[in-house]
Amino acid sequence: MTLNYVNICNGQLMIGQFTAQQLAQRFGTPLYVMDEKYIRQQAQMFKHSFTHPQLASEVIYASKAFLTLAMCKLIQEEGLSLDVVSGGELYTAQQAGFDMNRVYFHGNNKSLVELKMAVEGGVSTIVLDNEDELEHLLPLLTHSQKVLLRVNPGIEAHTHEYIATTKNDSKFGLSTADPATLSLIDRLISEPMIDFAGLHAHIGSQIFEAESFFMEADALIQFIADHKLPVKELNLGGGFGVAYTLDDNPLSLPEFLHSLLEHIFKTLTSVGLDTMKIMIEPGRSIVANAGTTLYTVGSTKTTINHKNYVFVDGSMADHIRTALYGAQYTAILANRADEICDIPYTVTGKACESGDIIIKEALLPECKKGDILAVCSTGAYHYTMSSNYNRLPRPAVIFISEDQVRMVVRRETYEDLIRNDVGV
Ligand SMILES: Cc1ncc(COP(=O)(O)O)c(C=O)c1O
């Protein structure tokens, strides 16, 4: 038994109509493979499920999960908006011709250059994190700028500490329990060049409990009602969990998204508030399960204490989430995918770090040099978090749609690695 989105046919892992082995042979390894059809289906699922007859709604793709020019175009074609958190993400969106009226600019420490870029580029909404950002923004404005304020409603979702973002001491946003937050909102309302549209919050990532999102919405609505805030837009962030292993039990999103909006509508009515636009910002849940990383097995090793290692040609440089968060993944021996998986292996790469672990314990058939090892669900926060540690070139990224394949990011070369080195 394996993850329900994994397709195995005649002992071969399939991605679209290609075997993983064909893709590895044609494009080399390590390789990030993205199932474009899956991404488009997820985007449409969000768009059609996050609707309500009495509430305006908007789905904003959190580009930090996975961003390239091709991805920007895909998101625009599917009719979603875009969340960017840096000048680099904004630049990518601009170069892809993304409609700036649909871009939200986040971040807790936007530089003056980034704020200027956003204002001059006509970004629809700037999500302010704190009062300093307002001070930096005001002198740049020549026209009224729509803003949201990021707040922390103090909800702790059950997730890893580094991906939980709304505790009262979080580095992001301002606490709804802090009176200074209300003073800042008053100021935003009275600033002539600021169009204060409302609030933003994001309670964490990889969340499986519907209750966490309901509590977030209730806390924010209560805050708005208690202080009679003129809020037209409420952005609840992302964080919808996905299955990386069989132990993960994500929400059924189509039903959950409907129920979330229905819950919000009832809560707004019960506190006597007018309708407002509700937004969400999914990242991982759109792309994680679309991605597979393909590696070639170089060698295996069994230690004196009987620990089995399988060494692949990638590393923590293309797969950091296990080392960073202890994240868990599922591996498949792609070219012998129907063989019995009864050997526990630690899947590790070629980086000079003992912490270079891709999967702590994966049950696999006996691995041999030249086998293709696939790590599933690597579409989110892999390519975007990749590095050149140990001067390893980053892998290529390819998009598969049924029988169509196209490269969207070429593999880095050794020349790329020294391109910016100067002073010799
Ligand atoms: C502000 C904000 N919105 C959206 C997201 C996307 O979260 P996820 O990929 O878990 O959906 C994040 C992730 O860190 C975030 O910080």
The ligand as a MOL file (V3000), in Angstrom:
LIG
                    3D

  0  0  0     0  0            999 V3000
M  V30 BEGIN CTAB
M  V30 COUNTS 16 16 0 0 0
M  V30 BEGIN ATOM
M  V30 1 C 1.7670 34.3540 5.1820 0
M  V30 2 C 1.7350 32.9870 4.6280 0
M  V30 3 N 0.7290 32.6480 3.8100 0
M  V30 4 C 0.6700 31.4250 3.2500 0
M  V30 5 C 1.6270 30.4750 3.5100 0
M  V30 6 C 1.5100 29.1340 2.8530 0
M  V30 7 O 1.4100 28.0940 3.7520 0
M  V30 8 P 1.1830 26.6130 3.2300 0
M  V30 9 O 2.2180 26.3490 2.1990 0
M  V30 10 O 1.3510 25.7630 4.4280 0
M  V30 11 O -0.1950 26.5690 2.6710 0
M  V30 12 C 2.6790 30.7740 4.3800 0
M  V30 13 C 3.7040 29.7720 4.6910 0
M  V30 14 O 4.6420 29.9500 5.4030 0
M  V30 15 C 2.7420 32.0770 4.9530 0
M  V30 16 O 3.7290 32.4240 5.7760 0
M  V30 END ATOM
M  V30 BEGIN BOND
M  V30 1 1 1 2
M  V30 2 1 2 3
M  V30 3 2 2 15
M  V30 4 2 3 4
M  V30 5 1 4 5
M  V30 6 1 5 6
M  V30 7 2 5 12
M  V30 8 1 6 7
M  V30 9 1 7 8
M  V30 10 2 8 9
M  V30 11 1 8 10
M  V30 12 1 8 11
M  V30 13 1 12 13
M  V30 14 1 12 15
M  V30 15 2 13 14
M  V30 16 1 15 16
M  V30 END BOND
M  V30 END CTAB
M  END
